[in-house]
């Protein structure tokens, strides 16, 4: 197995357990330079809010570092609370809970979200 196959395997296991909860998912997508997150309603698959380092307020800054990931977490937390939700499930999409993914989760927790 290579890296991509193991990440996809972890993703399938994680999403199978999250489907049982039937709550909002905070889904993380990471690339080499950027990180983005979406708030997804699992019941009907609708995206309620999103934040990314590709957005206008993050342009011109280093989008791939840990500080930017933490700010993205705080941004999505503010948007989620504005929609009236406080409790979500953290879907890391098979990425290991380390580095930028961990910083995003910590930023969201500091913003007021509960996982």
VMD Tcl script that draws the C-alpha trace (Angstrom):
set ca {
  {0.00 0.00 0.00}
  {1.18 3.46 -0.73}
  {0.44 6.68 1.14}
  {-2.67 7.58 -0.84}
  {-4.27 4.15 -0.46}
  {-3.73 4.14 3.31}
  {-5.25 7.63 3.61}
  {-8.30 6.54 1.61}
  {-8.66 3.45 3.83}
  {-8.55 5.63 6.96}
  {-11.11 7.97 5.37}
  {-13.60 5.17 4.73}
  {-13.33 3.89 8.31}
  {-13.69 7.35 9.79}
  {-16.69 8.36 7.65}
  {-18.47 5.08 8.38}
  {-18.33 5.86 12.09}
  {-19.38 9.50 11.52}
  {-22.48 8.46 9.54}
  {-23.85 6.78 12.66}
  {-23.77 10.08 14.58}
  {-25.85 11.98 11.98}
  {-24.49 15.37 12.99}
  {-22.70 18.20 11.22}
  {-19.25 17.32 9.88}
  {-16.25 19.62 9.83}
  {-14.44 18.15 6.80}
  {-10.76 19.02 6.25}
  {-8.98 19.03 2.89}
  {-5.25 19.55 2.77}
  {-2.75 20.01 -0.03}
  {0.93 20.86 0.01}
  {0.30 24.62 0.01}
  {-3.26 25.15 1.22}
  {-5.81 23.87 3.68}
  {-9.58 24.19 3.55}
  {-12.50 23.13 5.69}
  {-16.22 22.72 5.03}
  {-19.18 22.42 7.38}
  {-21.37 19.68 5.88}
  {-24.86 18.61 6.92}
  {-24.63 14.80 6.77}
  {-28.36 14.25 6.39}
  {-28.72 15.93 3.00}
  {-25.07 16.51 1.99}
  {-25.33 20.30 1.87}
  {-22.33 22.53 2.54}
  {-23.35 25.15 5.10}
  {-20.06 27.06 5.46}
  {-16.48 26.89 4.25}
  {-13.10 28.52 4.80}
  {-9.82 28.15 2.94}
  {-6.37 29.66 2.65}
  {-7.29 30.35 -1.00}
  {-9.76 33.03 0.11}
  {-9.11 36.72 -0.33}
  {-8.19 37.52 3.29}
  {-5.40 34.92 3.22}
  {-3.90 35.87 -0.15}
  {-0.33 37.13 -0.08}
  {0.44 35.23 3.12}
  {2.01 31.82 3.45}
  {-1.11 29.69 3.14}
  {0.43 26.37 4.08}
  {1.72 27.01 7.56}
  {0.35 26.19 10.97}
  {-0.61 29.78 11.84}
  {-2.84 30.03 8.78}
  {-4.47 26.69 9.65}
  {-5.25 27.94 13.14}
  {-6.84 31.11 11.70}
  {-8.91 28.98 9.32}
  {-10.16 26.99 12.33}
  {-11.16 30.17 14.14}
  {-12.89 31.48 10.99}
  {-14.97 28.34 10.46}
  {-15.85 28.29 14.18}
  {-17.20 31.83 13.93}
  {-19.26 30.95 10.83}
  {-20.63 27.80 12.46}
  {-21.65 29.58 15.65}
  {-23.27 32.31 13.56}
  {-25.42 29.58 11.94}
  {-26.50 28.46 15.41}
  {-24.50 25.24 15.76}
  {-21.90 24.57 18.41}
  {-21.35 20.79 18.34}
  {-19.82 19.16 15.25}
  {-17.94 16.01 14.28}
  {-14.34 16.49 13.11}
  {-13.75 14.68 9.79}
  {-10.03 14.78 9.11}
  {-10.46 12.92 5.77}
  {-7.88 10.29 6.61}
  {-5.13 12.80 7.33}
  {-3.19 12.14 10.49}
  {-4.04 14.36 13.46}
  {-0.73 16.20 13.33}
  {0.66 19.54 12.17}
  {-1.77 21.70 10.20}
  {-4.77 19.43 10.79}
  {-4.16 19.56 14.53}
  {-3.70 23.36 14.42}
  {-7.00 23.74 12.54}
  {-8.81 21.63 15.15}
  {-7.28 23.61 18.02}
  {-8.26 26.90 16.34}
  {-11.83 25.67 15.94}
  {-11.96 24.64 19.61}
  {-10.62 28.03 20.68}
  {-13.30 29.62 18.48}
  {-15.99 27.86 20.52}
  {-16.75 24.60 18.70}
  {-17.12 21.26 20.48}
  {-16.06 18.00 18.86}
}
mol new
graphics top color blue
foreach p $ca { graphics top sphere $p radius 0.5 }
foreach p [lrange $ca 0 end-1] q [lrange $ca 1 end] { graphics top cylinder $p $q radius 0.2 }
display resetview
